[in-house]
Amino acid sequence: MTDPISNRTYAIRGTAHQAHRPEPGLYLVATPIGHLDDLSLRALDIIAGADILACEDTRVTGKLLKRYGIERRMAAYHEHSGEKAGAALVETIRGGGSVALVSDAGTPLVSDPGYELVRAAIEAEVSVVAIPGASAVLTALAVSGLPSDAFFFAGFLPAKEKARADRLEQLLHIPSTLIFYEAPHRIAASLAAMLEALGDRPAAVCRELTKMHETIYRGSLRELAEEFAALETVKGEIVVCIAPPAEDAPPNEADIDGILEGLLAEMKPAKAAQEAARLTGLPRRELYQRALTLKDDG
């Protein structure tokens, strides 16, 4: 069998190409987030030509290699690899070798392993090179229809309700489009939490980007939360985009108190906060705390 290291080739639509061995360094190679044709020629050359291909999951990367006829030895590098695995890769580079790092999908380090390896490479004063390409964050932002001049990527929200609410409260006043990754089995609960914490804003839920069943849901957070709450099951990888806070000046404290006092005369604090959130677009959690204070003050 041919040695995969010496056989530095890849194939595009049946035509074989010879890859070049890269200069010593760590190469951060973006891979497709779904559609396997979304891989640049430069990325192919680095993946096929590097001395070591470090990947998050060898089974996932193996499918990509098969698609392009690449025969490579792969080294697993993931969040549980530990410092020794990273140190060994850096030593390979110091000895004149090249290491290509790929994640399961998209750009390495974006909610994926690799940060510690990059830090170790920089401290060792070896070359670190990005090979740009697909990114679920930017793809979702582009198709969301929401402001794209400034955005804040918040990764995955905590799974536990209290921690999730606390994290969303930290993001409440950020004047940028917010972008989250979310698991399909948590999307309904997360949308409900986003509505409660951030108020009703324009949003988009982007599912299975670049894949056969790509679907973009656009609407208000309230509409999306209700839509996903009604679904029995949700499948696929999901990115959520939420518009920045409204530029219009929010009601002042006196106005808010007046609304809440009127509602508290007829309903309990939780229901009053829910109705006030609908009227003002402000977060229900914040209004509920104010309602409790007003009720205690009589």
Phi, psi and chi 1 to 4 in degrees:
 res  aa     phi    psi   chi1   chi2   chi3   chi4
   1 MET       -  140.4 -178.7  177.4  177.1      -
   2 THR   -65.9  138.4  -55.3      -      -      -
   3 ASP   -67.6  121.4 -176.8   -7.4      -      -
   4 PRO   -57.9  -27.5  -23.0   33.3      -      -
   5 ILE   -71.0  -37.6  -64.8  -60.6      -      -
   6 SER   -82.4  -22.5   62.3      -      -      -
   7 ASN   -93.0   73.5 -177.0   27.7      -      -
   8 ARG   -88.5   73.0  -57.4  173.5 -170.9  -91.1
   9 THR  -130.8  160.1   60.6      -      -      -
  10 TYR  -145.2  162.1   58.8   91.6      -      -
  11 ALA  -127.0  136.6      -      -      -      -
  12 ILE  -121.4  115.3  -59.1  177.0      -      -
  13 ARG    50.0   44.8  -67.2 -179.6  171.2   85.5
  14 GLY    85.6   -5.9      -      -      -      -
  15 THR   -99.4  124.2  -58.3      -      -      -
  16 ALA   -80.5  143.8      -      -      -      -
  17 HIS  -132.1  143.9  -61.1  -94.4      -      -
  18 GLN   -91.8  122.7 -177.5   66.0   45.8      -
  19 ALA   -83.7  153.0      -      -      -      -
  20 HIS   -95.5  144.3  -59.1   88.5      -      -
  21 ARG   -75.6  120.3 -175.3 -173.3 -179.2 -163.2
  22 PRO   -67.1  159.3  -14.1   28.8      -      -
  23 GLU   -62.1  154.4  -66.7  -67.7  -38.4      -
  24 PRO   -53.4  135.2  -26.4   35.9      -      -
  25 GLY   160.0  173.5      -      -      -      -
  26 LEU  -101.4  122.3  173.1   62.4      -      -
  27 TYR  -111.6  120.4  -66.3   83.8      -      -
  28 LEU   -95.3  103.2  -48.8  174.3      -      -
  29 VAL  -104.3  120.2 -174.9      -      -      -
  30 ALA   -76.1  135.3      -      -      -      -
  31 THR  -118.3  167.0   55.6      -      -      -
  32 PRO   -58.6  147.1  -25.7   35.7      -      -
  33 ILE   -91.2   -7.6   58.7  175.3      -      -
  34 GLY  -168.6  -72.6      -      -      -      -
  35 HIS   -69.8  119.8 -159.8  -60.4      -      -
  36 LEU   -69.9  -12.1  -67.0 -176.2      -      -
  37 ASP   -79.3   -8.7  -77.2   -9.7      -      -
  38 ASP   -84.5   53.6  -66.6  -23.3      -      -
  39 LEU  -128.0  126.1 -172.0   65.6      -      -
  40 SER   -74.0  159.0   72.8      -      -      -
  41 LEU   -62.4  -37.9  -66.3  176.9      -      -
  42 ARG   -64.3  -41.0 -173.3 -179.0  178.9 -155.3
  43 ALA   -63.4  -42.5      -      -      -      -
  44 LEU   -59.0  -44.2  -85.5  170.0      -      -
  45 ASP   -62.8  -40.6 -159.5   62.4      -      -
  46 ILE   -71.0  -44.8  -64.9  -66.6      -      -
  47 ILE   -60.7  -43.4  -70.8  172.9      -      -
  48 ALA   -76.9  -25.0      -      -      -      -
  49 GLY  -100.2  -20.9      -      -      -      -
  50 ALA   -66.0  153.9      -      -      -      -
  51 ASP   -69.0  -37.2  -65.1  -46.6      -      -
  52 ILE  -131.2  134.8  -65.9  178.8      -      -
  53 LEU  -108.6  105.4  177.7   58.6      -      -
  54 ALA   -94.5  124.9      -      -      -      -
  55 CYS  -135.6  154.8   47.4      -      -      -
  56 GLU   -65.5  -45.4 -173.1  177.4   -2.7      -
  57 ASP  -140.3  115.3 -172.5  -34.5      -      -
  58 THR   -63.0  -27.8   56.6      -      -      -
  59 ARG   -69.7  -41.7  -64.9  165.6  -61.3 -179.9
  60 VAL   -67.9  -47.8  173.3      -      -      -
  61 THR   -65.5  -32.0  -58.2      -      -      -
  62 GLY   -58.1  -35.4      -      -      -      -
  63 LYS   -65.6  -38.6  -65.2  176.9 -177.4  178.4
  64 LEU   -67.5  -42.9 -178.4   65.2      -      -
  65 LEU   -62.1  -40.9  -60.3 -171.4      -      -
  66 LYS   -62.6  -38.6 -176.4  177.0 -179.8 -179.5
  67 ARG   -59.8  -33.0  168.6   69.1  174.1   76.4
  68 TYR  -111.3   17.2  -72.2  100.3      -      -
  69 GLY    61.3   34.5      -      -      -      -
  70 ILE   -98.8  127.6  -59.6  172.2      -      -
  71 GLU  -105.1  110.4  -63.5 -179.1    3.0      -
  72 ARG  -138.1  147.5  -67.9  -53.1  -40.6  -89.6
  73 ARG   -81.0  133.5  -66.9 -162.3 -166.3  100.3
  74 MET  -113.0  143.9  -67.4  176.0  -79.7      -
  75 ALA  -114.6  126.9      -      -      -      -
  76 ALA   -71.5  129.7      -      -      -      -
  77 TYR  -138.9  113.1 -178.1   83.4      -      -
  78 HIS  -143.8 -173.5   44.1   71.9      -      -
  79 GLU   -64.8  -17.6   58.9 -175.5  -19.4      -
  80 HIS  -103.4    8.0  -55.7  -62.4      -      -
  81 SER   -69.0  -32.8  -66.1      -      -      -
  82 GLY    86.2  170.8      -      -      -      -
  83 GLU   -65.8  -33.6  -67.9 -176.4    9.1      -
  84 LYS   -61.6  -40.4  -72.0 -175.2  177.6  180.0
  85 ALA   -63.8  -43.3      -      -      -      -
  86 GLY   -65.9  -40.9      -      -      -      -
  87 ALA   -63.1  -37.6      -      -      -      -
  88 ALA   -65.4  -39.0      -      -      -      -
  89 LEU   -66.7  -40.8  -66.6  174.3      -      -
  90 VAL   -64.9  -38.6  170.9      -      -      -
  91 GLU   -64.9  -34.9  -80.1  -55.3  -53.3      -
  92 THR   -59.5  -43.1  -65.2      -      -      -
  93 ILE   -67.9  -42.2  -59.9  169.5      -      -
  94 ARG   -61.9  -28.4  -71.2  173.1   64.9  113.7
  95 GLY   -86.1    7.5      -      -      -      -
  96 GLY   101.1    9.2      -      -      -      -
  97 GLY   -95.1  170.3      -      -      -      -
  98 SER  -121.7  138.7   54.3      -      -      -
  99 VAL  -124.2  124.6  174.3      -      -      -
 100 ALA  -102.1  123.7      -      -      -      -
 101 LEU  -105.9  125.6  174.5   69.3      -      -
 102 VAL  -127.9  150.2  -61.3      -      -      -
 103 SER  -100.8 -178.1   64.0      -      -      -
 104 ASP   -64.4  -31.8  -73.8  -11.3      -      -
 105 ALA  -162.1  140.5      -      -      -      -
 106 GLY    82.1 -158.0      -      -      -      -
 107 THR   -86.5  126.2  -58.3      -      -      -
 108 PRO   -55.3  149.6  -24.2   34.5      -      -
 109 LEU    84.4  -18.7  -81.3   72.1      -      -
 110 VAL   -85.6   96.1 -178.6      -      -      -
 111 SER    56.9   30.9  -80.7      -      -      -
 112 ASP  -141.4  163.8  -79.3  -44.0      -      -
 113 PRO   -63.6  159.4  -18.9   30.9      -      -
 114 GLY   136.4  -22.8      -      -      -      -
 115 TYR   -58.1  -48.0  169.4   74.1      -      -
 116 GLU   -64.0  -36.2  -65.0  -63.4  -21.4      -
 117 LEU   -66.6  -41.6  177.5   58.5      -      -
 118 VAL   -63.8  -42.8  169.6      -      -      -
 119 ARG   -61.6  -43.0  -70.8  -58.2  -46.2  164.9
 120 ALA   -64.1  -39.1      -      -      -      -
 121 ALA   -66.7  -40.8      -      -      -      -
 122 ILE   -64.7  -43.0  -68.2  171.8      -      -
 123 GLU   -65.2  -30.6  -70.8  173.1    6.7      -
 124 ALA   -82.5   -1.0      -      -      -      -
 125 GLU    59.8   40.4  -61.3 -176.5  -19.1      -
 126 VAL  -106.0  161.8  -60.4      -      -      -
 127 SER   -69.0  136.1  175.6      -      -      -
 128 VAL  -123.8  120.7  178.2      -      -      -
 129 VAL  -126.8  130.7 -178.7      -      -      -
 130 ALA   -92.6  133.0      -      -      -      -
 131 ILE  -110.1   93.6  -48.7  -61.6      -      -
 132 PRO   -69.8  161.6   25.4  -33.1      -      -
 133 GLY   179.1 -140.2      -      -      -      -
 134 ALA   -62.9  144.2      -      -      -      -
 135 SER  -148.6  122.7  165.9      -      -      -
 136 ALA   -63.8  -32.9      -      -      -      -
 137 VAL   -60.0  -53.4  173.9      -      -      -
 138 LEU   -72.2  -34.3  -64.1  179.6      -      -
 139 THR   -63.2  -45.2  -56.6      -      -      -
 140 ALA   -64.2  -43.5      -      -      -      -
 141 LEU   -60.2  -40.0  179.2   63.2      -      -
 142 ALA   -64.8  -37.3      -      -      -      -
 143 VAL   -97.1   -4.5  -60.0      -      -      -
 144 SER   -70.4  -28.5   68.8      -      -      -
 145 GLY    80.0   12.1      -      -      -      -
 146 LEU  -102.6  163.1  -59.2  176.4      -      -
 147 PRO   -52.7  131.1  -28.0   35.9      -      -
 148 SER  -116.1    5.7   57.2      -      -      -
 149 ASP   -74.6  -22.9   55.4  -31.1      -      -
 150 ALA  -151.1  136.2      -      -      -      -
 151 PHE  -145.9  157.6   66.5   90.7      -      -
 152 PHE  -127.3  116.3 -176.5   93.2      -      -
 153 PHE   -89.9  119.7  174.9   58.2      -      -
 154 ALA  -107.8    5.5      -      -      -      -
 155 GLY    64.4 -145.0      -      -      -      -
 156 PHE   -89.6  137.9  -75.8   93.0      -      -
 157 LEU   -75.2  154.5  -72.8  171.4      -      -
 158 PRO   -58.8  149.6  -23.8   33.8      -      -
 159 ALA   -77.0  -32.1      -      -      -      -
 160 LYS   -79.4  141.8  -66.4 -173.6  177.2  179.4
 161 GLU   -57.6  -48.6 -175.7  176.8  -12.2      -
 162 LYS   -64.5  -46.5  175.6   65.3  165.7   59.8
 163 ALA   -64.2  -37.2      -      -      -      -
 164 ARG   -64.8  -44.8 -179.7  171.3   55.2 -156.6
 165 ALA   -63.2  -40.4      -      -      -      -
 166 ASP   -64.4  -41.5  -70.5  -15.8      -      -
 167 ARG   -65.4  -42.8  176.7   58.5  175.1  151.6
 168 LEU   -64.2  -35.3  -73.9  167.8      -      -
 169 GLU   -63.4  -34.5 -171.2  172.0   -0.5      -
 170 GLN   -65.6  -26.1  -64.9  171.5   -8.2      -
 171 LEU   -95.3   -1.0  -54.8  174.3      -      -
 172 LEU   -54.2  -45.1  175.6   59.8      -      -
 173 HIS  -102.7   10.3  -61.2  -64.9      -      -
 174 ILE   -67.5  122.3  -68.2  178.4      -      -
 175 PRO   -84.2   49.9   32.6  -35.1      -      -
 176 SER  -145.6  160.9  -52.1      -      -      -
 177 THR   -64.7  130.3  -66.3      -      -      -
 178 LEU   -94.0  138.4  -58.5  176.1      -      -
 179 ILE  -128.5  130.0  -55.8  178.5      -      -
 180 PHE  -127.8  149.9  -56.7   87.1      -      -
 181 TYR   -94.1  148.0  -73.7  164.9      -      -
 182 GLU  -150.0  148.1 -167.6   48.3  -84.8      -
 183 ALA   -81.7  145.4      -      -      -      -
 184 PRO   -59.5  -34.9   18.6  -30.4      -      -
 185 HIS   -76.2   -8.7   65.1  -80.7      -      -
 186 ARG  -111.7   -3.4  -71.9 -158.0  -57.6 -100.8
 187 ILE   -62.6  -40.8 -176.5   61.0      -      -
 188 ALA   -63.2  -46.0      -      -      -      -
 189 ALA   -65.9  -37.3      -      -      -      -
 190 SER   -68.6  -40.5  -71.9      -      -      -
 191 LEU   -63.5  -39.7  -72.9  170.3      -      -
 192 ALA   -63.6  -41.2      -      -      -      -
 193 ALA   -67.4  -38.5      -      -      -      -
 194 MET   -62.5  -42.5  -68.4  167.6  179.8      -
 195 LEU   -61.1  -45.4  173.4   62.4      -      -
 196 GLU   -66.4  -40.4  179.8  172.0  -18.9      -
 197 ALA   -81.7  -37.9      -      -      -      -
 198 LEU  -103.6  -12.1  -55.5  174.8      -      -
 199 GLY    83.4  171.6      -      -      -      -
 200 ASP   -78.7  117.5 -158.1    8.5      -      -
 201 ARG  -133.8  158.5  -55.9 -177.0 -172.6 -179.1
 202 PRO   -60.8  143.8  -22.7   33.3      -      -
 203 ALA  -154.3  169.7      -      -      -      -
 204 ALA  -144.5  137.4      -      -      -      -
 205 VAL  -111.0  116.4  176.3      -      -      -
 206 CYS  -108.3  116.4  -53.1      -      -      -
 207 ARG  -116.3  135.4 -170.4 -177.4   69.7   85.4
 208 GLU    56.0   49.0  -66.9  -71.1   84.2      -
 209 LEU   -57.5  133.8  -72.5  167.7      -      -
 210 THR    70.3   -0.4   77.7      -      -      -
 211 LYS   -94.3  175.8  -61.5  178.6 -177.1  177.8
 212 MET   -58.7  -38.9 -179.1 -178.4  -62.7      -
 213 HIS  -103.6   32.7  -60.8  -67.1      -      -
 214 GLU   -56.2  131.9  172.8  179.6  -62.6      -
 215 THR  -140.2  132.5  -48.9      -      -      -
 216 ILE  -115.2  118.0  -46.8  -61.6      -      -
 217 TYR  -101.2  122.8  -55.9   82.7      -      -
 218 ARG  -120.9  145.4  -58.9 -178.7 -176.8   88.2
 219 GLY   163.3 -166.1      -      -      -      -
 220 SER   -81.3  160.8   69.7      -      -      -
 221 LEU   -58.2  -38.0  -96.0  178.3      -      -
 222 ARG   -63.0  -46.0 -174.9  177.0  -56.7  -78.4
 223 GLU   -62.4  -43.0  -68.4  168.1  -19.3      -
 224 LEU   -69.1  -39.6  -67.4  171.1      -      -
 225 ALA   -61.8  -41.7      -      -      -      -
 226 GLU   -68.1  -39.2  -69.2  173.0   -5.9      -
 227 GLU   -64.1  -45.6 -177.6  172.3   -3.1      -
 228 PHE   -76.2  -26.3  -83.1   84.2      -      -
 229 ALA   -66.2  -26.8      -      -      -      -
 230 ALA   -84.7  -11.5      -      -      -      -
 231 LEU   -81.8  137.8  -63.4  176.3      -      -
 232 GLU   -72.1  -44.7  -69.4 -174.2    8.6      -
 233 THR  -139.7  150.8   58.2      -      -      -
 234 VAL  -130.1  134.5  179.9      -      -      -
 235 LYS  -123.6  159.1  -63.8 -179.3  179.5  179.9
 236 GLY    99.6  172.4      -      -      -      -
 237 GLU   -87.4  140.4  -63.1  177.1  -26.3      -
 238 ILE  -129.5  138.2  -66.6  173.6      -      -
 239 VAL  -123.5  132.0 -174.8      -      -      -
 240 VAL  -111.9  129.8  179.8      -      -      -
 241 CYS  -116.4  134.9  -59.7      -      -      -
 242 ILE  -129.6  133.3  -58.1  174.7      -      -
 243 ALA   -64.1  156.4      -      -      -      -
 244 PRO   -63.6  166.7  -14.6   27.3      -      -
 245 PRO   -57.6  149.5  -19.2   29.7      -      -
 246 ALA   -60.8  143.1      -      -      -      -
 247 GLU   -74.4  -23.0  -66.2 -176.9    0.9      -
 248 ASP   -61.3  142.7  -62.9  -23.7      -      -
 249 ALA   -63.5  128.9      -      -      -      -
 250 PRO   -70.4  161.5   26.3  -33.3      -      -
 251 PRO   -57.2  143.3  -19.5   29.9      -      -
 252 ASN   -75.4  172.6   59.4   41.0      -      -
 253 GLU   -60.7  -39.1  -71.1 -172.6   11.3      -
 254 ALA   -63.6  -40.4      -      -      -      -
 255 ASP   -65.1  -43.1  -69.0  -23.0      -      -
 256 ILE   -63.0  -45.1  -65.0  170.5      -      -
 257 ASP   -61.8  -38.4  -74.5   -4.5      -      -
 258 GLY   -63.3  -42.1      -      -      -      -
 259 ILE   -63.0  -47.2  -67.2  170.2      -      -
 260 LEU   -65.7  -41.2  -75.5  170.3      -      -
 261 GLU   -62.0  -39.8  -74.0  168.7   -6.9      -
 262 GLY   -64.6  -40.1      -      -      -      -
 263 LEU   -72.1  -36.2  -66.2  170.1      -      -
 264 LEU   -67.6  -20.7  -75.3  168.2      -      -
 265 ALA   -69.7  -17.8      -      -      -      -
 266 GLU  -121.0  -14.4  -58.0  178.0    0.9      -
 267 MET  -148.5  167.9   54.4 -170.2   72.3      -
 268 LYS   -73.1  160.9  -66.5 -178.8  178.7 -179.4
 269 PRO   -54.0  -41.6  -29.1   36.1      -      -
 270 ALA   -63.7  -44.5      -      -      -      -
 271 LYS   -69.3  -37.7 -176.4   64.7  175.9  176.1
 272 ALA   -63.0  -41.3      -      -      -      -
 273 ALA   -65.0  -39.5      -      -      -      -
 274 GLN   -63.3  -43.6 -178.0  177.2  -11.9      -
 275 GLU   -70.0  -39.4 -179.5   62.7   15.2      -
 276 ALA   -64.1  -35.7      -      -      -      -
 277 ALA   -64.0  -38.4      -      -      -      -
 278 ARG   -66.4  -38.3 -174.2 -174.5   69.1   79.0
 279 LEU   -75.5  -35.6  -66.5  170.6      -      -
 280 THR  -105.7  -20.0   64.7      -      -      -
 281 GLY    78.8    5.1      -      -      -      -
 282 LEU   -84.2  158.8  -64.3  173.7      -      -
 283 PRO   -62.5  133.9  -22.4   33.9      -      -
 284 ARG   -63.2  -36.5 -169.4  179.9   76.5   84.4
 285 ARG   -61.5  -43.2 -167.5  177.0 -175.0 -144.6
 286 GLU   -64.9  -42.5 -174.1  176.5  -64.1      -
 287 LEU   -67.5  -34.6  -67.8  168.1      -      -
 288 TYR   -64.1  -42.8  177.7   63.9      -      -
 289 GLN   -62.2  -40.0  -66.1  -59.6  -39.1      -
 290 ARG   -67.4  -37.8 -175.8   58.9 -174.1  159.3
 291 ALA   -62.9  -41.2      -      -      -      -
 292 LEU   -62.5  -40.7  -70.4  178.4      -      -
 293 THR   -63.1  -44.6  -60.0      -      -      -
 294 LEU   -64.3  -38.6  -69.5  171.9      -      -
 295 LYS   -66.2  -40.9 -169.9  173.3 -174.3  -59.0
 296 ASP   -65.4  -32.5  -70.1  -18.6      -      -
 297 ASP   -79.2   -3.0  -69.7  -15.2      -      -
 298 GLY    83.2      -      -      -      -      -
